[in-house]
């Protein structure tokens, strides 16, 4: 069971690593979009609040 060297990765191991990497990349992309659009959303919200008052 533990006789195989750790340097040999199976196809499943590579698929898991690729899947985790893709999830991390998507999270970074979405976070960057949210950080980029946050000031614009705050401005629109403030403008709507000012119009209602």
Secondary structure, DSSP 8 states (H G I E B T S, - for coil): ---S-TT---HHHHHHHHHHHHHHHHHHHHHHHHHHHHHHHHHHHHHHHHHH-
